[in-house]
């Protein structure tokens, strides 16, 4: 299949004149019957990579998708384009399911969405062996990996697809996965020499911002000011717990219209209603847990706020990626307090995962904390973290590169809080974060250490925050240690970091 052959259906069915980065290569590999590991970030056009092959080959494409909301949204979008698609899920009647099978039996291009659980049923296994299938696409493929940020037991069994139909290529798609996770996905799904395509993590229309807050009042201040500064477009606010979601939503409803909340604890009918209202624009401001948003493609999200730290950088990046899918300027704001890390620690400790997996999750959380406390270009750090082929040194649109940008959410005066009676205040404690103020000599030392860190990160092909955060560097500058033993008292310096970088740091300090 030549590029010209792909260009015609791209324009005819999707009204697009060109492919996004990575799409053409992924589709070409699929049409050549090759397994593919594809990492395209949120908004990068993952769905086209399995939808177009159905049209080109005029056969069935089976998509494994984890959420009913995602399936329904995708099917609705395809039908609006005049394309044949359907899904099978627990919320349907038997008549609905029979209608889907009737449509598939007519032959031709069809995109069928299934949950991973349904793909394990014996009825599906016998049925799929008789169908004319051109591709199995596994969306949110990081769920396959125990090293991923959202491992799901039911995804682990999807390796059976390769046994059922060894003639059908598998496309494993995710919006964010480290090299370690990609290795595990390929092994778990028994992919045959899969081609790796990692593209598009740089979103030049997004402004990345992280704010270290003293307490919950600080966070609400930022949110109120952010909402007042963004009167147009949709706004998503992610919270770490169901209770926090409801409390923040109730606070905002006192001052703003069209505010709702969404979490997995709501009844199915209620979740469906909220999703529909959001998609149709009846809800402009939605406060949600990570149960919302996977695969939801609304182009005009102007602002994404994380009220609390998510579990890891993968989750943060994926959720920030809901913003600005129309290519227009949008802002992504992460609000961070020390207590947020405690919440995520609780989630890890409470899980039933093996200790090895828990250790990995703690390391991933530490990486996110270091990112939040970092001081280099936010976009450059993300590109290095995911090993994207594209690299930059300064983006010009994050809080590190452009701290005076009009797109940055400024911290308002506390008087804004008097406009509403907030229920989300918490008692102030030792979780309050105090910024270390450096004197002239310490500031010079800090800049020297930042230069060393950036050079070392480039040398090792790592994001700078993996080396040390800005908070660690400031602590170094204040305490000015003179031995490896004294380095143990520095924030962020464990035995591994001291072994790797201890002597370099002491040399940079002139010891």
C-alpha positions in Angstrom: 0.0 0.0 0.0 1.6 3.3 -1.1 1.3 6.6 0.6 -0.9 7.8 -2.3 -3.2 4.9 -1.8 -3.6 5.8 1.9 -4.0 9.5 1.1 -7.3 9.1 -0.8 -9.3 7.3 1.9 -7.8 9.7 4.5 -9.3 12.6 2.7 -12.6 10.9 1.6 -13.6 9.5 5.0 -11.9 11.7 7.5 -11.6 15.0 5.6 -7.9 15.1 6.4 -5.2 16.2 4.0 -2.2 14.8 5.8 -1.2 12.3 8.5 -0.1 13.3 12.0 3.4 12.3 13.0 3.8 8.5 13.1 0.4 7.6 11.8 1.4 6.7 8.3 4.2 4.5 9.4 2.0 2.7 11.9 -0.7 2.0 9.4 1.7 0.9 6.7 3.2 -1.7 9.1 -0.2 -3.0 9.9 -1.1 -3.4 6.3 2.1 -5.3 5.9 0.9 -7.7 8.6 3.4 -6.6 11.2 2.8 -6.3 14.9 3.2 -2.8 16.2 3.9 -1.1 19.5 2.7 2.4 19.1 3.0 5.3 21.6 1.1 8.3 20.5 0.1 10.8 23.2 -3.4 11.9 23.9 -4.6 14.0 21.0 -2.1 12.3 18.7 -4.6 10.5 16.6 -4.3 6.9 17.8 -7.8 5.9 16.7 -7.1 6.6 13.0 -4.3 4.0 13.2 -6.9 1.2 13.5 -9.9 2.8 11.8 -8.2 3.5 8.4 -7.0 -0.2 8.0 -10.6 -1.3 8.3 -11.6 0.9 5.4 -8.5 0.2 3.2 -8.8 -3.6 3.6 -12.7 -3.6 3.8 -12.5 -6.1 6.7 -13.3 -6.3 10.4 -11.1 -4.6 12.9 -11.5 -5.6 16.6 -10.6 -3.0 19.2 -10.1 -4.0 22.8 -11.1 -1.0 24.9 -11.3 -0.7 28.7 -14.2 1.7 29.2 -17.8 1.6 27.9 -17.7 5.4 27.8 -14.8 5.2 25.4 -16.5 2.7 23.2 -19.7 4.7 22.9 -17.8 7.9 22.1 -15.7 6.3 19.4 -18.7 4.5 17.8 -20.7 7.7 17.8 -17.8 9.6 16.1 -17.4 7.0 13.4 -21.1 6.9 12.6 -21.1 10.7 12.2 -18.5 10.1 9.5 -20.8 7.6 7.8 -18.6 4.6 8.8 -19.8 1.3 10.1 -19.0 0.6 13.7 -20.5 -0.9 16.9 -19.6 -2.1 20.3 -20.6 -4.9 22.7 -20.9 -4.2 26.4 -22.9 -5.1 29.5 -25.2 -2.1 29.2 -26.8 -3.3 26.0 -29.9 -5.4 25.4 -29.8 -8.7 23.6 -31.5 -7.1 20.7 -28.7 -4.4 20.5 -26.0 -7.1 20.4 -27.8 -9.2 17.8 -28.0 -6.1 15.6 -24.3 -5.6 15.8 -23.6 -9.2 14.7 -26.0 -8.8 11.8 -24.1 -5.8 10.6 -20.8 -7.5 10.8 -22.1 -10.5 8.8 -22.8 -8.2 5.9 -19.1 -8.1 5.4 -16.9 -5.1 4.5 -15.2 -2.5 6.7 -16.4 -2.5 10.3 -14.8 -1.4 13.6 -16.0 -3.5 16.6 -15.2 -2.4 20.1 -15.1 -5.0 22.9 -14.1 -5.0 26.6 -11.1 -7.3 27.5 -13.5 -9.5 29.5 -15.7 -10.1 26.5 -12.7 -11.1 24.4 -12.0 -14.0 26.9 -15.5 -15.6 26.5 -15.6 -18.9 24.7 -18.4 -17.7 22.4 -16.1 -14.9 21.2 -13.2 -17.3 20.6 -15.2 -19.6 18.4 -16.8 -16.7 16.6 -13.6 -14.7 15.8 -11.9 -17.7 14.2 -14.6 -17.6 11.4 -14.4 -13.9 10.7 -12.5 -11.9 8.1 -10.3 -9.9 10.5 -7.6 -7.5 9.4 -6.4 -6.3 12.8 -6.6 -6.6 16.6 -6.1 -3.2 18.2 -5.5 -3.1 21.9 -6.1 0.4 23.2 -4.7 1.6 26.5 -2.2 -1.2 26.1 -0.2 -0.1 29.2 -2.9 -1.9 31.1 -1.3 -5.1 29.9 1.9 -4.4 31.8 2.4 -4.9 35.5 5.0 -2.1 35.3 2.4 0.3 33.8 0.5 2.9 35.7 -2.9 1.2 35.3 -2.4 -2.6 35.2 -5.6 -4.6 34.8 -5.8 -8.3 35.4 -8.2 -8.9 32.5 -5.7 -7.4 30.1 -3.1 -10.0 31.0 -5.0 -12.7 29.2 -5.1 -11.0 25.8 -2.1 -12.9 24.7 -4.7 -15.5 23.6 -5.5 -13.4 20.6 -2.2 -14.4 19.0 -3.0 -18.1 19.5 -6.6 -17.7 18.2 -5.6 -15.9 15.0 -1.8 -15.9 14.4 -2.5 -14.6 10.9 -3.8 -11.3 12.3 -1.4 -8.5 13.3 -1.8 -6.8 16.7 -1.5 -3.1 17.3 -0.8 -2.3 20.9 -1.6 1.4 21.5 -1.0 3.7 24.4 -0.7 7.4 25.1 2.2 7.0 27.5 4.7 4.2 28.1 8.3 4.0 29.2 10.7 1.6 27.4 10.4 -0.8 30.3 6.6 -0.9 29.9 6.9 -1.4 26.1 9.2 -4.4 26.6 6.6 -5.9 29.0 3.7 -5.3 26.7 5.4 -7.0 23.8 6.3 -10.0 26.0 2.9 -10.3 27.6 1.0 -10.2 24.3 3.5 -12.5 22.6 4.0 -10.1 19.8 6.3 -11.2 16.9 9.2 -8.8 16.4 7.0 -5.8 16.9 7.9 -2.4 15.3 8.2 0.4 17.8 6.7 3.8 17.0 7.1 6.5 19.7 6.1 9.9 18.5 4.5 13.2 19.2 4.9 13.9 23.0 5.7 17.6 22.3 2.4 19.6 22.4 3.4 23.1 21.4 0.0 24.6 22.2 0.0 23.6 25.8 1.4 25.7 28.7 2.7 23.5 31.5 2.6 24.9 35.0 3.3 23.4 38.5 2.5 25.3 41.7 3.6 24.2 45.2 0.8 25.1 47.5 0.9 25.6 51.3 -2.6 24.1 51.9 -6.0 23.4 50.5 -7.0 27.1 50.6 -4.1 27.9 48.3 -5.3 25.3 45.9 -8.9 26.7 45.9 -7.5 30.2 45.3 -5.6 29.0 42.2 -8.7 27.2 40.9 -11.0 30.1 41.4 -8.7 32.5 39.7 -8.1 30.0 36.9 -11.8 29.6 36.2 -12.3 33.4 36.3 -9.5 33.8 33.8 -10.9 31.2 31.4 -14.6 32.1 30.8 -14.6 30.2 27.4 -14.1 26.5 26.6 -14.3 23.5 28.8 -12.4 22.9 32.0 -11.4 19.6 33.6 -10.3 19.4 37.3 -8.8 16.0 38.4 -9.0 15.0 42.1 -7.4 12.0 43.8 -10.5 10.7 45.7 -14.3 10.6 45.2 -14.9 12.6 48.3 -12.5 15.4 47.2 -14.2 15.4 43.8 -17.6 16.0 45.3 -16.3 18.7 47.8 -14.5 20.7 45.1 -17.5 20.5 42.8 -19.8 21.8 45.6 -17.4 24.7 46.3 -17.3 25.7 42.6 -21.0 25.4 42.1 -21.5 28.3 44.6 -19.7 30.7 42.2 -19.9 29.2 38.7 -22.6 27.7 36.5 -22.5 24.4 34.6 -20.3 22.5 37.1 -20.6 18.8 37.7 -18.5 15.9 39.1 -17.8 12.3 37.9 -16.3 9.3 39.6 -16.6 5.5 39.6 -18.8 5.5 42.7 -21.7 6.9 40.8 -24.4 4.7 39.4 -24.0 3.7 35.7 -27.0 5.8 34.6 -25.7 8.9 36.5 -22.2 8.5 34.9 -23.8 8.2 31.4 -25.9 11.3 32.0 -22.9 13.3 33.2 -20.8 12.2 30.2 -23.5 13.1 27.8 -24.0 16.5 29.4 -20.2 17.1 29.2 -20.0 16.0 25.5 -23.0 18.2 24.6 -21.6 21.2 26.4 -24.3 21.4 29.1 -21.5 20.9 31.7 -18.5 23.3 31.1 -16.6 22.6 34.3 -16.2 19.0 35.3 -14.4 17.8 38.5 -13.5 14.2 38.2 -11.3 11.3 39.3 -9.2 9.4 36.8 -12.3 7.3 36.0 -13.2 10.1 33.5 -11.6 11.1 30.3 -10.0 8.0 28.8 -10.6 8.2 25.1 -13.0 11.2 25.4 -12.1 13.6 22.6 -13.5 17.1 23.2 -11.5 19.7 21.2 -12.1 22.8 23.2 -10.7 21.9 26.7 -8.9 25.2 27.5 -7.8 24.2 31.0 -6.8 21.0 32.8 -6.1 21.3 36.6 -4.7 18.6 38.8 -6.0 19.3 42.3 -3.8 16.6 43.7 -0.8 14.6 42.4 -1.8 11.6 40.3 0.1 8.3 40.7 2.9 9.0 38.2 4.1 11.0 35.2 2.2 8.7 32.8 -1.1 9.5 34.4 -0.3 13.2 34.6 0.7 13.4 31.0 -2.3 11.5 29.7 -4.7 13.6 31.7 -3.0 16.9 30.7 -3.3 15.8 27.1 -7.1 16.3 27.3 -6.4 20.0 26.8 -6.1 21.8 23.5 -7.0 19.0 21.1 -8.1 21.7 18.6 -4.5 23.0 18.5 -5.4 26.2 20.3 -3.6 27.6 23.4 -4.5 25.8 26.6 -3.0 25.6 30.1 -2.2 22.5 32.3 -1.9 23.3 36.0 -0.6 20.9 38.6 -1.2 21.9 42.2 1.1 20.2 44.6 1.4 19.8 48.4 3.4 17.4 50.5 0.1 15.8 51.7 -0.7 14.7 48.1 2.3 12.4 48.1 1.0 10.9 51.3 -2.3 10.1 49.6 -0.6 8.3 46.8 1.6 6.4 49.3 -1.6 5.2 51.0 -2.9 3.9 47.7 0.3 2.0 47.1 0.4 0.5 50.6 -3.3 -0.5 50.4 -3.0 -2.3 47.1 -2.7 -6.1 46.8 0.2 -5.8 44.3 3.4 -7.8 44.9 6.1 -5.9 46.7 8.2 -5.7 43.5 5.3 -3.8 41.8 4.8 -1.6 44.8 8.5 -0.7 44.7 8.2 0.3 41.1 5.1 2.4 41.9 7.0 4.2 44.6 9.8 5.0 42.3 7.3 6.3 39.7 5.8 8.5 42.4 9.2 9.8 43.4 9.9 10.7 39.7 6.6 12.7 39.6 7.5 14.6 42.8 10.9 15.4 41.4 9.2 16.6 38.2 6.9 18.8 40.2 9.9 20.2 42.2 12.1 20.5 39.0 13.2 23.7 37.4 14.1 22.8 33.8 11.9 23.1 30.7 8.8 21.1 31.4 8.3 20.0 27.8 12.0 19.1 27.3 11.8 16.9 30.5 8.7 15.0 29.2 10.4 14.3 25.8 13.5 12.9 27.5 11.4 10.8 29.9 9.6 9.0 27.1 12.6 8.8 24.8 10.8 10.7 22.1 12.9 11.1 18.9 12.3 14.8 19.1 14.2 16.7 21.7 14.3 20.4 22.7 16.2 22.5 25.2 13.6 25.3 25.8 10.0 25.4 24.8 9.0 29.0 25.6 5.6 27.9 26.9 6.0 26.5 30.4 6.5 28.0 33.9 10.2 27.4 33.7 10.8 28.9 30.3 8.2 31.6 30.3 7.3 32.4 33.9 5.8 35.8 32.9 3.5 34.4 30.2 -0.1 35.7 30.1 -1.1 32.0 29.9 0.3 31.3 33.4 -2.3 31.1 36.2 -1.3 33.8 38.7 -1.8 33.2 42.4 -4.7 35.5 43.5 -5.1 37.3 46.7 -6.7 35.4 49.5 -9.7 37.7 49.4 -11.0 35.6 46.5 -11.8 32.9 49.0 -14.4 35.1 50.7 -16.6 34.9 47.7 -17.5 31.3 48.5 -17.9 29.2 51.6 -15.5 26.3 51.0 -15.9 22.9 52.5 -12.5 21.6 51.3 -10.4 23.5 53.8 -8.1 21.3 55.9 -6.3 22.0 59.1 -2.8 23.3 58.4 0.0 21.1 59.5 3.6 20.4 59.0 2.7 19.5 55.4 3.0 23.2 54.6 5.8 23.8 52.1 8.2 26.7 52.7 10.3 27.9 49.8 14.0 28.1 50.5 15.3 31.6 49.9 18.9 31.7 48.8 21.4 34.5 49.5 23.8 35.7 46.8 26.5 33.0 47.3 24.0 30.3 47.5 22.2 31.5 44.4 25.5 31.3 42.4 26.1 27.8 43.8 22.5 26.9 42.8 23.1 28.0 39.2 26.3 26.1 39.0 24.6 22.9 40.2 21.7 23.4 37.7 24.3 23.7 34.9 26.0 20.5 36.0 22.6 18.7 36.3 21.6 19.6 32.8 24.9 18.5 31.4 24.7 15.2 33.3 21.1 14.6 32.1 22.1 15.2 28.5 25.0 12.9 28.8 22.9 10.1 30.3 19.8 10.8 28.1 17.6 11.3 31.1 15.3 14.1 32.2 17.0 16.4 34.7 14.5 15.7 37.4 15.6 12.1 37.5 19.0 13.4 38.5 17.9 15.8 41.2 15.0 18.2 41.8 15.4 21.9 42.3 14.4 21.3 45.9 17.4 19.0 46.4 19.7 21.5 44.7 18.5 24.3 47.0 19.0 22.1 50.1 22.6 21.4 48.8 23.3 25.1 48.5 22.1 26.0 52.0 23.7 23.1 53.8 26.9 23.0 51.6 28.0 19.4 52.6 31.6 18.5 52.4 31.5 14.6 52.5 29.5 11.7 51.3 28.2 11.2 54.9 26.9 14.7 55.0 25.1 14.2 51.7 22.8 11.8 53.5 21.1 14.7 55.2 20.2 16.4 51.8 16.6 16.2 50.5 16.4 13.5 47.8 19.8 12.0 48.4 19.5 8.2 49.1 22.2 5.7 48.9 21.7 5.1 45.1 21.9 8.8 44.3 25.0 9.3 46.5 26.7 6.3 44.8 25.9 7.6 41.3 26.5 11.3 41.7 27.9 12.0 45.2 31.5 12.7 44.2 30.4 14.8 41.2 28.2 16.9 43.4 31.0 17.4 46.0 33.4 18.4 43.2 30.9 20.9 41.9 30.7 22.4 45.4 34.5 22.7 45.4 35.0 20.0 48.2 
